[in-house]
Every structure is written in C-alpha cells, then in structure tokens.
C-alpha cells in the first residue's frame, strides 16, 4: 500500500512523504504560552538559589508537576531567550528560524511575510498532518481573526485566532467564537460563567487532544498557543481563589535603586498586587493541569514514546521585579522564557542545557532532531547536538541576540554569564549574571569588565551587520559599539535620539 501511495503522489507531481517506506517518524506537539515568567515552573526554581527561586517571598510558588515531568524526562534550556520579548516578533522568530526584522513581523500586529517557511510547512511537505489552535498574532491587526487564510503550513487552523486574550471560547455551527460578549454582541475578555469546557485554556487543550486522537495513525505536527498567563489576570474557578492564601511580597529588586542602571532597567516604584499575582499563579496552574491532560491523552493513545513535546513561551513577565510588569525590556524576567523538550530516544532525561539559545534557534534544532532538512534561509543555529549530548559541539559560540522596537528600543547580546545591551535612546548596560543575578549593577564602564564588554560588543557588531539589525543605523548605537569593541580611551557618551519606542513601559501592550 505504501508503494502504491508513493507512486500515486509522484504521478500527481508531488514528492512522496519521507515516512513512506521508512520507520514511522516522530510526531511533534508544541505547547506555547504567552507572557510566562520562568520562575513559576518548579523545574526552573530547582536550578536557582532560594533568594532567586522565591522572589515573591519564601515558599511562595505555584507547583507545576506536569511541566516538571517534561524537564525530568527530557531537557530544559536554562537560558532560552526571546529574540524579541514582545508577542508578534517573538512568535515570528520561533516559527520561522529567522530574526524578527527579516520576517516582516518586526513589531506587534505586523503580518508575517508570505515567503516565510515555517517548521510546520516543512513538515507538511513531508507528509505530516499539521494544525494549530490558539493565539497566532502573525496575521496583522485582525481581532479575533479566526482561521486566517494564510496558513503557513498549519493546515487545520480552524481554532487559530489572530489576536486577543479571550477567556471563554465556544463551538457553533458557524465555527468557533468568543463566548463572552457585551451588550452590542462584541467579544470581550469576560470570564463570568467560565467552566472546564469553555475557559480558553481548557477549550484549546480539548481541541489538541481531539487532533492527536484523530491523527494517531499518521505523523502529525500540532501547535497550541494558550493566551494565558498574559493579562488580564483573571481565571476560572477554582483557580481564581487557589492562591489567595499566599502573601506575595514585593521583590527585592523593586526596593533597591541599583547602580547606574539604564532607563529600561531602572527600578520603578510600586508594591505587588496580591489579587493579580494570585490570579497569575492560578492561570499557570490551569495551564499545567491541562498539559497533564494532554500528556495523559498521549499515553492513552500509545503516542507518548513517539511524540516530541515542546513547551515554551513568546516572552516573560516582570511580575513586580524592578517594580515593573509585563515585558519589552532585556531583563531576565522579561526576555528569558521556559523551554522544555521531551524527545524519547533522542534526548537524555534530565538534560540541562546551559549555553544561551533563543527563539530563532528553535526551527533548525527541531528539524535536525527529526532528521528533516530545512527549506533554507534559517538564521538560527542547529542546537540538536546540545540536546542529544548535553554538551556544546566544537566551535559553538555561547551567545544569543535579542532586540525590540525602533527609535527608543534596544538590541543586546547575551551569554550564559554576561549581557550587553545598547540603545539609540539610553546609555548602554552590561551585567554579570553570575555575580549580580538581580541585574542591579551596570558594569559597562567597570575596568574589571573591559574584556568581556569588548568580546560581547564584537559579537553584537557581527550580528548587526549580518542580520540587518535596524538599530545599527543609529549613530549612537554605532558609536557605543565602536568604543565598546575597540575603544582605548575614555568613554564619551554620544548624542542620543529622543526615545520613541516602548522599551521599559509598565502598561499593557497596545494589542489590548
């Protein structure tokens, strides 16, 4: 039968799928969240000293046993960063393997270019059944924008919506819809009456389980994007009161001024909001419980040993650190995100990857683990050797790049220890995460850090030139990098542009 099917595809002008006449390939399931603080995962807290693991107070935590299971039975990337810590550009880099500025989706609500080839499109061409459910945010301003016409390889995209953080969804004869509406019939973020069927996280988990059960006899690639724990911080019962007993403390970084911090890293005044944090933890717990349901379905269908399961997020949330909330800045809680991968037979259980990776590295790494050639054009690195062996291959450079905005934005180079960030509108920042994990001391001008500053500046110049980084056109950025990389004399701050970007803001992003 396989040979007949292959012959038929060739006669019709198509290449036979890779799995015909070969051992069954691994399935792929990507579980993605939005604005997820990495400290809310038990497996990440386990890698940190208590003062870093429990920034909201001793023992103040949400337990995530199902996400922890992925780390225990697969791999955890200790320093996985968003190529841009805001929704649209981060998602663009994750699915494409390209830096945001080279996808068309440089900022929120800008559409992905038509010529972008996602990891799903590569696998679709290889005979995989593909699909997507949840928030997409790569098709322009449409909101909700159900089932975009441009699928980018995700063939079953009935439950894909372009924008929004809707709390209640529903199936209708005309297709899915937002269940909560106002008096004019317009969709809202209302959560009143939400239950285990209509609450968005539960609803999308159900659709994921339906897909994998109906595609169990063929290779599949499915991606589900939960719009939580992004704000508004509301969640269905019983998760809405599950953490009310906790006493959330204002993080220490919100109570210290710091030393010579750039504007995007300066501490802002404000105490932690108890109810907001309780609901944030509730959203995370609901996500973990639904990941548990999805894993249970994989076990029940006999798919667990032949499915790669990835868990990650588009960006983090400051959750009160440095007195800030949301994202958009290069500090750890904003730019660093969870990344877990369970790949039986490919990744040794309990592996911890310490070199820096970013969202742009995901596509080439996944395809390499699957033994599938990419379509070309990837700018990210194939990190499959890291995941297979736990060790960096010869010549591996422990550096990744992140950026945001135009005008008042920033661009940075990160290693597993250091972080250098330059901006057209603010002074440079350099941090030693080993000695200063709270990022309270800007060491850009510290004599003891001159060599690591120089090394990272050279890496950043190479990135700017090869990846067509827009910020490199700013004279102040070029001047800062020139001095940092090669300068010998005293540092003279260049004249800077007026800040026009959103870096360092405390409010919700404009998609809201």
C-alpha positions as CSV (number, residue, x, y, z in Angstrom):
1,X,0.0,0.0,0.0
2,X,2.8,2.4,0.8
3,X,4.4,1.8,-2.6
4,X,1.1,2.4,-4.4
5,X,0.6,5.7,-2.4
6,X,4.1,6.8,-3.2
7,X,3.6,6.1,-6.9
8,X,0.3,8.0,-7.0
9,X,1.9,11.0,-5.4
10,X,4.7,11.0,-7.9
11,X,2.3,10.7,-10.8
12,X,0.4,13.7,-9.4
13,X,3.6,15.7,-9.4
14,X,4.3,15.5,-5.6
15,X,7.2,14.0,-3.8
16,X,6.3,11.0,-1.6
17,X,6.3,11.7,2.2
18,X,9.5,10.9,4.0
19,X,7.8,8.4,6.2
20,X,6.7,6.1,3.3
21,X,8.9,3.0,3.2
22,X,10.7,4.0,6.4
23,X,10.3,3.8,10.1
24,X,7.5,5.9,11.4
25,X,8.8,9.4,12.2
26,X,8.3,11.2,15.5
27,X,5.2,13.3,15.9
28,X,5.6,16.9,17.1
29,X,3.4,18.7,19.7
30,X,4.4,22.3,20.6
31,X,2.7,23.8,23.6
32,X,3.2,27.6,23.8
33,X,2.1,30.2,26.4
34,X,2.1,34.0,26.4
35,X,3.9,36.3,28.8
36,X,5.1,33.4,31.1
37,X,7.5,34.1,34.0
38,X,10.1,31.3,34.1
39,X,10.2,31.3,37.9
40,X,6.6,29.9,38.0
41,X,7.9,26.5,36.8
42,X,9.2,24.2,39.5
43,X,11.9,22.8,37.3
44,X,13.4,26.3,36.8
45,X,13.2,27.1,40.5
46,X,15.1,23.9,41.2
47,X,18.1,25.4,39.4
48,X,18.1,28.6,41.5
49,X,19.2,29.5,45.0
50,X,16.3,30.2,47.3
51,X,16.5,34.0,47.0
52,X,16.2,33.7,43.2
53,X,13.6,30.9,43.2
54,X,11.2,32.7,45.6
55,X,11.4,36.3,44.7
56,X,7.8,36.9,45.9
57,X,8.6,35.5,49.4
58,X,9.9,32.3,51.0
59,X,7.9,29.3,49.7
60,X,5.6,31.5,47.6
61,X,5.3,29.4,44.5
62,X,2.9,27.5,42.2
63,X,3.6,23.8,41.7
64,X,3.8,22.6,38.1
65,X,4.3,18.8,38.2
66,X,3.3,18.1,34.6
67,X,5.7,20.7,33.1
68,X,8.3,19.4,35.5
69,X,7.8,15.9,34.1
70,X,8.8,17.2,30.7
71,X,12.0,18.5,32.1
72,X,12.7,15.4,34.2
73,X,12.1,13.1,31.2
74,X,13.6,15.4,28.6
75,X,15.7,18.6,28.5
76,X,15.5,22.1,29.9
77,X,17.2,25.1,28.4
78,X,18.4,27.1,31.3
79,X,18.9,30.4,29.3
80,X,16.4,30.4,26.5
81,X,15.6,34.0,25.4
82,X,13.0,35.6,23.1
83,X,14.7,37.1,20.0
84,X,12.3,40.0,20.8
85,X,10.4,40.0,24.1
86,X,7.0,41.0,22.7
87,X,4.3,38.9,21.1
88,X,4.4,39.2,17.3
89,X,8.2,39.4,16.6
90,X,9.0,36.6,19.1
91,X,6.4,34.3,17.5
92,X,7.7,35.1,14.1
93,X,11.2,34.1,15.0
94,X,10.0,30.9,16.7
95,X,8.1,29.5,13.8
96,X,10.5,30.8,11.0
97,X,14.0,30.4,12.4
98,X,14.7,34.0,11.3
99,X,15.3,37.2,13.2
100,X,12.2,39.3,13.6
101,X,13.4,42.1,11.3
102,X,13.7,39.6,8.5
103,X,10.2,38.1,8.8
104,X,8.1,41.3,8.2
105,X,6.7,41.0,11.7
106,X,9.1,43.3,13.5
107,X,6.5,44.7,15.9
108,X,3.1,43.7,17.2
109,X,0.3,43.4,14.7
110,X,2.6,43.3,11.6
111,X,1.9,40.3,9.4
112,X,4.4,37.6,8.6
113,X,5.8,37.8,5.1
114,X,4.2,35.5,2.5
115,X,7.6,33.9,1.7
116,X,8.3,32.8,5.2
117,X,8.6,29.0,5.5
118,X,7.7,27.7,9.0
119,X,8.7,24.4,10.6
120,X,5.1,23.3,10.1
121,X,5.3,24.0,6.3
122,X,8.5,21.9,6.1
123,X,6.8,19.0,7.9
124,X,3.6,19.4,5.9
125,X,5.6,18.9,2.7
126,X,7.0,15.7,4.2
127,X,3.5,14.2,4.7
128,X,2.7,15.3,8.2
129,X,-0.8,16.2,9.2
130,X,-0.5,19.7,10.7
131,X,-2.7,22.0,12.8
132,X,-2.8,24.9,15.1
133,X,-5.1,26.2,17.9
134,X,-5.0,29.3,19.9
135,X,-3.4,32.7,19.6
136,X,-1.4,33.3,16.4
137,X,-0.7,37.1,16.2
138,X,1.1,36.9,12.9
139,X,-1.7,38.0,10.5
140,X,-1.8,41.7,11.0
141,X,-4.4,43.7,13.1
142,X,-7.4,41.3,12.8
143,X,-9.0,40.6,16.2
144,X,-10.1,37.9,16.9
145,X,-9.4,36.9,13.2
146,X,-10.4,33.2,13.2
147,X,-8.8,30.8,10.8
148,X,-6.5,33.2,8.8
149,X,-6.5,32.4,5.0
150,X,-2.6,32.2,5.1
151,X,-1.9,29.0,7.0
152,X,1.9,28.9,6.8
153,X,1.8,25.1,6.9
154,X,-0.7,24.7,9.7
155,X,-3.4,23.1,7.6
156,X,-6.1,22.6,10.3
157,X,-6.3,26.1,11.6
158,X,-10.0,26.2,12.5
159,X,-9.2,27.1,16.1
160,X,-6.4,29.6,15.3
161,X,-7.3,33.2,16.2
162,X,-5.0,36.1,15.3
163,X,-5.2,38.4,18.4
164,X,-6.6,38.8,21.8
165,X,-6.6,37.1,25.2
166,X,-10.1,35.8,25.3
167,X,-11.1,33.9,28.4
168,X,-14.1,32.0,27.0
169,X,-14.5,30.2,23.7
170,X,-17.3,28.2,22.2
171,X,-18.1,26.0,19.2
172,X,-21.0,27.0,17.0
173,X,-22.4,25.6,13.7
174,X,-20.7,28.6,12.0
175,X,-17.3,27.8,13.7
176,X,-15.6,28.8,17.0
177,X,-16.4,32.1,18.6
178,X,-15.6,34.2,21.7
179,X,-18.3,33.2,24.2
180,X,-18.2,36.4,26.3
181,X,-19.8,39.4,24.6
182,X,-21.0,42.9,25.6
183,X,-24.5,44.4,25.1
184,X,-23.6,45.1,21.4
185,X,-22.6,41.5,20.8
186,X,-18.9,42.3,20.6
187,X,-16.4,39.8,22.1
188,X,-14.9,40.7,25.5
189,X,-12.4,39.3,27.9
190,X,-15.2,38.4,30.4
191,X,-14.7,35.3,32.5
192,X,-18.0,35.1,34.3
193,X,-19.5,31.7,34.0
194,X,-16.4,30.0,32.6
195,X,-16.0,26.3,33.3
196,X,-13.8,23.4,32.4
197,X,-15.2,23.3,28.8
198,X,-15.5,27.0,27.9
199,X,-12.4,28.5,29.6
200,X,-9.9,29.1,26.9
201,X,-7.1,27.1,28.3
202,X,-9.4,24.1,28.7
203,X,-11.1,24.6,25.4
204,X,-7.8,24.7,23.5
205,X,-6.5,21.6,25.4
206,X,-9.6,19.7,24.3
207,X,-9.0,20.6,20.7
208,X,-5.4,19.5,21.0
209,X,-6.5,16.1,22.4
210,X,-9.1,15.8,19.6
211,X,-6.5,16.4,17.0
212,X,-3.9,13.9,18.2
213,X,-6.5,11.2,18.7
214,X,-7.9,11.6,15.2
215,X,-4.3,11.7,13.7
216,X,-2.8,8.9,15.7
217,X,-2.3,6.7,12.7
218,X,-0.2,9.2,10.7
219,X,2.7,11.5,11.6
220,X,1.4,14.9,12.9
221,X,2.7,18.3,13.9
222,X,0.4,20.4,16.1
223,X,0.9,23.7,17.9
224,X,-1.4,25.0,20.6
225,X,-0.9,28.5,22.0
226,X,-2.6,29.3,25.2
227,X,-3.1,33.1,25.5
228,X,-2.5,32.9,29.3
229,X,-0.9,33.8,31.6
230,X,-0.9,37.1,29.8
231,X,-3.2,39.7,31.3
232,X,-5.9,40.4,32.0
233,X,-5.1,38.4,35.2
234,X,-8.4,36.5,35.5
235,X,-9.1,32.8,35.6
236,X,-12.0,30.4,36.2
237,X,-12.9,28.8,39.4
238,X,-11.4,27.1,41.4
239,X,-8.1,28.6,40.2
240,X,-9.3,32.1,40.9
241,X,-9.0,31.6,44.7
242,X,-6.5,28.7,44.8
243,X,-3.6,31.0,45.8
244,X,-5.4,33.7,47.8
245,X,-3.8,32.3,50.9
246,X,-0.3,33.3,49.8
247,X,1.2,36.5,51.0
248,X,3.1,37.9,48.0
249,X,6.0,40.1,48.9
250,X,7.3,42.9,46.7
251,X,10.5,41.6,45.1
252,X,13.8,42.8,46.5
253,X,14.7,44.3,43.1
254,X,11.7,46.7,43.4
255,X,13.1,48.0,46.7
256,X,16.6,48.8,45.6
257,X,17.7,51.6,43.4
258,X,20.6,49.8,41.7
259,X,23.8,51.3,40.3
260,X,23.9,53.3,37.0
261,X,21.0,51.5,35.6
262,X,19.9,52.4,32.0
263,X,16.3,53.8,31.8
264,X,14.9,50.4,30.6
265,X,16.3,48.7,33.8
266,X,15.7,51.4,36.4
267,X,13.6,50.4,39.4
268,X,10.1,51.8,39.4
269,X,8.0,52.4,42.5
270,X,5.1,50.2,43.3
271,X,4.0,47.3,45.6
272,X,3.0,43.9,44.4
273,X,-0.8,43.4,43.7
274,X,-2.0,40.4,45.8
275,X,-5.0,39.6,43.7
276,X,-3.2,40.0,40.3
277,X,-0.4,37.6,41.4
278,X,-2.9,35.1,42.9
279,X,-4.7,35.0,39.5
280,X,-1.4,34.8,37.6
281,X,-0.5,31.7,39.6
282,X,-4.0,30.4,39.0
283,X,-3.5,30.8,35.3
284,X,-0.2,28.9,35.4
285,X,-1.7,26.1,37.5
286,X,-4.6,25.8,35.0
287,X,-2.1,25.5,32.2
288,X,-0.1,22.9,34.0
289,X,-3.2,20.8,34.7
290,X,-4.2,20.9,31.0
291,X,-0.7,19.9,30.0
292,X,-1.2,17.0,32.3
293,X,-4.5,16.1,30.4
294,X,-2.7,16.3,27.0
295,X,0.2,14.1,28.3
296,X,-2.4,11.6,29.6
297,X,-4.0,11.5,26.2
298,X,-0.7,10.8,24.6
299,X,-0.2,7.9,27.0
300,X,-3.7,6.5,26.4
301,X,-3.3,6.6,22.6
302,X,0.2,5.0,22.8
303,X,1.8,8.1,21.3
304,X,3.9,9.2,24.2
305,X,7.0,7.3,23.1
306,X,6.9,8.6,19.5
307,X,6.0,12.2,20.1
308,X,8.3,15.1,20.7
309,X,6.7,17.5,23.1
310,X,7.9,21.1,23.3
311,X,6.9,23.7,25.9
312,X,7.8,27.3,25.6
313,X,6.5,30.9,25.6
314,X,6.8,34.0,23.5
315,X,8.2,36.2,26.3
316,X,8.2,36.6,30.0
317,X,6.5,38.9,32.5
318,X,8.4,41.0,35.1
319,X,5.7,40.3,37.7
320,X,6.9,43.1,40.0
321,X,10.6,42.6,39.7
322,X,12.3,46.0,39.4
323,X,8.9,47.4,40.2
324,X,7.8,46.5,36.7
325,X,5.2,44.4,34.9
326,X,4.7,42.9,31.5
327,X,7.7,42.7,29.1
328,X,9.6,44.6,26.4
329,X,12.9,45.0,28.3
330,X,16.1,42.9,28.3
331,X,15.9,42.0,32.0
332,X,15.7,38.3,32.8
333,X,12.0,38.0,33.8
334,X,11.0,39.7,30.6
335,X,13.4,38.3,28.0
336,X,14.0,34.8,29.3
337,X,11.4,32.2,28.8
338,X,10.9,28.5,29.7
339,X,11.9,25.9,27.1
340,X,11.4,22.2,27.7
341,X,11.6,19.4,25.2
342,X,10.6,15.8,25.7
343,X,12.0,13.7,22.9
344,X,12.2,10.0,23.8
345,X,15.1,8.2,22.3
346,X,16.7,11.5,21.2
347,X,17.2,13.5,24.4
348,X,18.5,12.0,27.6
349,X,16.1,12.5,30.6
350,X,17.1,15.3,33.0
351,X,19.4,17.1,30.5
352,X,20.1,20.8,31.3
353,X,21.3,23.0,28.5
354,X,23.4,25.8,29.9
355,X,24.6,27.8,26.8
356,X,22.3,30.5,25.6
357,X,19.6,29.7,23.0
358,X,17.0,32.0,21.5
359,X,13.6,31.5,19.8
360,X,15.4,31.8,16.4
361,X,17.2,28.6,17.1
362,X,14.0,26.5,17.6
363,X,13.1,25.7,14.0
364,X,16.6,24.4,12.8
365,X,17.0,22.5,16.0
366,X,13.6,20.7,15.9
367,X,14.1,19.8,12.2
368,X,17.6,18.4,12.8
369,X,16.3,16.3,15.7
370,X,13.7,14.9,13.3
371,X,16.3,14.3,10.6
372,X,14.4,16.6,8.3
373,X,16.3,19.1,6.0
374,X,15.1,22.6,6.4
375,X,13.9,24.7,3.5
376,X,16.9,27.0,3.8
377,X,17.0,30.6,4.9
378,X,17.3,29.9,8.6
379,X,19.3,32.4,10.7
380,X,19.1,30.4,13.9
381,X,21.5,27.7,14.9
382,X,21.0,23.9,14.9
383,X,21.4,23.1,18.6
384,X,20.4,19.4,18.3
385,X,23.9,18.2,19.4
386,X,23.4,20.2,22.6
387,X,20.1,18.4,23.3
388,X,21.4,15.0,22.2
389,X,24.6,15.0,24.2
390,X,24.2,17.8,26.8
391,X,27.5,19.2,25.5
392,X,28.3,22.0,23.1
393,X,29.9,20.9,19.9
394,X,33.4,22.2,18.9
395,X,33.3,25.8,17.8
396,X,29.9,26.6,19.5
397,X,29.6,30.2,20.4
398,X,27.7,30.8,23.7
399,X,25.9,33.9,22.6
400,X,22.4,34.9,21.5
401,X,20.8,38.1,20.4
402,X,17.6,39.9,21.4
403,X,16.1,43.2,20.3
404,X,12.9,45.3,20.4
405,X,11.4,48.3,18.9
406,X,12.6,51.2,16.8
407,X,13.7,54.6,17.9
408,X,13.7,54.1,21.7
409,X,14.2,50.3,21.5
410,X,17.4,48.3,22.2
411,X,19.5,45.4,21.0
412,X,21.5,43.1,23.1
413,X,24.0,40.1,23.1
414,X,23.6,37.6,25.9
415,X,25.8,34.8,27.1
416,X,25.2,32.3,29.9
417,X,27.0,34.8,32.2
418,X,27.0,38.3,30.6
419,X,24.6,40.6,29.0
420,X,25.4,43.7,26.9
421,X,22.6,46.0,25.7
422,X,22.8,49.2,23.6
423,X,20.1,51.6,22.6
424,X,19.6,54.7,20.4
425,X,17.9,56.4,23.3
426,X,19.6,55.3,26.5
427,X,23.0,54.5,27.9
428,X,24.5,51.0,27.4
429,X,24.1,48.3,30.0
430,X,26.4,45.5,30.9
431,X,25.6,42.9,33.6
432,X,27.4,40.0,35.2
433,X,24.6,37.5,35.9
434,X,26.9,35.3,37.9
435,X,27.7,38.0,40.5
436,X,24.6,40.1,40.0
437,X,21.6,37.9,39.1
438,X,19.3,40.7,40.1
439,X,20.7,42.9,37.4
440,X,21.1,45.9,39.7
441,X,24.7,46.9,38.8
442,X,25.5,48.3,35.4
443,X,29.2,47.4,34.8
444,X,29.6,48.8,31.3
445,X,32.4,51.2,32.4
446,X,33.9,48.9,35.1
447,X,37.6,48.4,34.3
448,X,37.4,44.7,35.5
449,X,34.8,44.1,32.8
450,X,36.6,45.7,29.9
451,X,37.5,42.4,28.2
452,X,34.0,40.7,28.4
453,X,32.4,44.0,27.3
454,X,34.8,44.1,24.3
455,X,34.1,40.5,23.4
456,X,30.3,40.8,23.5
457,X,30.4,44.1,21.6
458,X,32.3,42.4,18.8
459,X,29.7,39.7,18.7
460,X,26.9,42.3,18.6
461,X,28.6,44.1,15.7
462,X,28.8,40.9,13.7
463,X,25.1,40.2,14.4
464,X,24.0,43.7,13.5
465,X,25.9,43.5,10.2
466,X,24.8,40.0,9.1
467,X,21.2,40.1,10.4
468,X,20.4,43.6,9.1
469,X,19.7,44.9,12.6
470,X,17.7,48.2,12.2
471,X,19.2,49.8,15.4
472,X,22.7,49.6,13.8
473,X,21.7,52.5,11.6
474,X,21.5,54.8,14.7
475,X,24.8,56.8,15.1
476,X,24.7,56.5,18.9
477,X,24.5,52.7,18.7
478,X,27.4,52.6,16.2
479,X,29.4,54.9,18.5
480,X,28.7,52.9,21.6
481,X,29.6,49.6,19.9
482,X,32.7,51.0,18.3
483,X,34.0,52.2,21.7
484,X,32.9,49.0,23.5
485,X,34.6,46.8,20.9
486,X,37.8,48.6,20.0
487,X,38.0,51.9,22.0
488,X,41.1,52.5,24.1
489,X,40.4,55.9,25.7
490,X,37.8,57.4,28.0
491,X,34.2,56.7,27.1
492,X,32.4,59.7,25.7
493,X,28.6,59.3,25.6
494,X,27.2,60.0,22.1
495,X,24.3,62.3,21.4
496,X,21.1,60.2,21.5
497,X,17.8,60.2,19.8
498,X,14.7,61.0,21.6
499,X,13.1,57.9,22.9
500,X,10.1,56.9,20.8
501,X,9.9,53.1,21.5
502,X,8.1,51.2,24.2
503,X,11.1,49.8,26.0
504,X,10.6,49.9,29.7
505,X,6.9,50.6,29.8
506,X,4.8,49.4,32.6
507,X,1.4,49.2,31.0
508,X,-0.3,46.6,28.9
509,X,0.9,46.3,25.3
510,X,-1.1,48.0,22.5
511,X,-2.8,44.8,21.4
512,X,-5.0,45.1,24.4
